[in-house]
Amino acid sequence: MINFISRNRQVFLYSVSLAVLLLLLKWLEWRFIIMDHAFEIYAGSIAVIFMGLGIWLALKLSKPKKETVYIEVEVEKEIYIKEPAEFVMDEKELEKLGLSKRELEVLQLMAEGLSNQEIAERLFVSLHTIKTHSSKVLEKMDVKRRTQAIEKAKRLKIIA
């Protein structure tokens, strides 16, 4: 190896000096690039730092704070079930809407899920009469569908 270096000493020195010169030129090039674009480099580094901080904070906040451990244990506990309070009709709302007793009865049967035919059979009237009552109920309650009428009547405490 020593013979190789001594024989090619000029070539070796020339290649080392070229490598040092190349490194020096590259270092100067980077320095000028950094000086010319210093603001962009600083802004980019700050953006990268805050992006990393944001990701870290999001991961930290999204983790559950406590670990839940489930242990199977047989436990008997008495549960008190409240009986639903007795329904009290809001007479004022009923008067505001202007529903007749028969229309209210039709509305209650609609809330039970009966069809017009079933309501007619239950009230011993014709199907046409029930359709008329249903349309009057929808008109007076200012709704378009039976489900809307039922929901509104329950909200206004007209039906249970």
Buried (B, 14 or more C-beta within 10 A) or exposed (E): EEEEEEEEEEEEEEEEEEEEEEEEEEEEEEEEEEEEEEEEEEEEEEEEEEEEEEEEEEEEEEEEEEEEEEEEEEEEEEEEEEEEEEEEEEEEBBEEBEBEEBBBBBBBBBBEEBEBEEBBEBBEBEEEBBBBBBEBBBEBBEBEEBEEBBEBBEEBBBBE
